Amino acid sequence: MTVASHVEELRRKHNALSEAVERAQKSPGSSDLDIAAMKREKLRLKEEITRLS
């Protein structure tokens, strides 16, 4: 796997998490802990994308 393809995969995961966070925030039954965990993972992905770019 090349670095470029790895970065692209990380971006796809980041975008999917962004959509999941938005859906969870709109859903009344969502746990704040789950949302916070998704946001932490999203930040970790963003930092890795930045590091590899």
Backbone as numpy.savetxt, mean C-alpha at the origin, in Angstrom:
# Nx Ny Nz CAx CAy CAz Cx Cy Cz
14.12 -11.27 -11.87 13.27 -10.09 -11.87 14.17 -8.85 -11.87
13.91 -7.96 -12.78 14.69 -6.74 -12.84 14.20 -5.77 -11.77
15.03 -4.78 -11.50 14.65 -3.76 -10.51 13.41 -3.01 -10.98
13.37 -2.71 -12.28 12.21 -1.96 -12.82 10.92 -2.75 -12.66
10.96 -4.05 -12.92 9.74 -4.85 -12.78 9.36 -5.00 -11.30
10.36 -5.07 -10.44 10.08 -5.14 -9.00 9.42 -3.86 -8.51
9.94 -2.72 -8.96 9.36 -1.43 -8.59 7.93 -1.33 -9.11
7.68 -1.81 -10.32 6.33 -1.77 -10.89 5.37 -2.63 -10.06
5.84 -3.80 -9.62 5.00 -4.66 -8.78 4.71 -3.98 -7.44
5.70 -3.32 -6.87 5.50 -2.58 -5.61 4.47 -1.47 -5.81
4.53 -0.80 -6.94 3.55 0.27 -7.23 2.14 -0.29 -7.34
2.01 -1.46 -7.96 0.69 -2.10 -8.07 0.15 -2.44 -6.67
1.00 -2.98 -5.82 0.58 -3.31 -4.46 0.20 -2.05 -3.69
0.97 -0.97 -3.88 0.71 0.30 -3.20 -0.65 0.84 -3.63
-0.93 0.80 -4.93 -2.21 1.29 -5.44 -3.38 0.45 -4.93
-3.19 -0.86 -4.89 -4.25 -1.74 -4.38 -4.53 -1.44 -2.90
-3.47 -1.19 -2.13 -3.66 -0.85 -0.73 -4.36 0.50 -0.58
-4.04 1.45 -1.44 -4.70 2.75 -1.39 -6.20 2.59 -1.57
-6.59 1.77 -2.54 -8.01 1.54 -2.77 -8.65 0.81 -1.60
-7.93 -0.14 -1.02 -8.47 -0.89 0.13 -8.66 0.03 1.33
-7.73 0.95 1.54 -7.84 1.91 2.66 -9.06 2.79 2.44
-9.24 3.29 1.23 -10.39 4.14 0.94 -11.70 3.40 1.18
-11.79 2.16 0.71 -13.01 1.36 0.93 -13.24 1.13 2.42
-12.18 0.82 3.15 -12.31 0.54 4.58 -12.75 1.79 5.35
-12.24 2.94 4.95 -12.61 4.18 5.64 -14.08 4.53 5.40
-14.62 4.12 4.28 -16.03 4.39 3.98 -16.97 3.37 4.60
-16.42 2.23 4.99 -17.23 1.16 5.55 -17.37 1.34 7.06
-18.60 1.36 7.57 -18.80 1.60 9.00 -18.26 0.50 9.91
-18.10 -0.72 9.40 -17.66 -1.81 10.25 -16.15 -2.03 10.26
-15.40 -1.13 9.63 -13.95 -1.31 9.54 -13.26 -0.99 10.85
-12.26 -1.77 11.15 -11.47 -1.57 12.35 -10.39 -0.52 12.10
-10.26 0.40 13.06 -9.20 1.41 12.95 -7.82 0.77 12.95
-7.67 -0.34 13.67 -6.38 -1.04 13.71 -6.04 -1.63 12.34
-7.04 -2.17 11.66 -6.81 -2.73 10.33 -6.42 -1.63 9.35
-7.11 -0.51 9.42 -6.80 0.61 8.54 -5.39 1.12 8.81
-5.02 1.23 10.08 -3.67 1.70 10.43 -2.61 0.73 9.92
-2.88 -0.57 10.00 -1.93 -1.56 9.51 -1.75 -1.44 8.00
-2.85 -1.22 7.28 -2.76 -1.04 5.83 -1.97 0.21 5.48
-2.18 1.27 6.24 -1.44 2.51 5.99 0.05 2.33 6.25
0.40 1.58 7.30 1.82 1.32 7.59 2.46 0.53 6.45
1.75 -0.48 5.95 2.26 -1.28 4.84 2.41 -0.43 3.59
1.45 0.44 3.36 1.50 1.35 2.22 2.73 2.25 2.30
3.01 2.77 3.49 4.19 3.61 3.68 5.47 2.82 3.47
5.51 1.58 3.96 6.69 0.74 3.78 6.96 0.51 2.29
5.88 0.24 1.53 6.02 0.04 0.09 6.53 1.31 -0.59
6.00 2.45 -0.20 6.41 3.73 -0.79 7.89 3.98 -0.52
8.33 3.70 0.70 9.75 3.90 1.02 10.64 2.97 0.22
10.21 1.74 0.00 11.02 0.81 -0.80 11.05 1.25 -2.25
9.92 1.73 -2.77 9.89 2.24 -4.15 10.87 3.39 -4.29
10.85 4.31 -3.32 11.76 5.46 -3.37 13.22 5.00 -3.31
13.48 4.04 -2.45 14.86 3.56 -2.28 15.37 2.91 -3.58
14.51 2.17 -4.27 14.93 1.47 -5.48 14.94 2.34 -6.73
14.25 3.47 -6.68 14.17 4.34 -7.86 15.36 5.27 -7.97
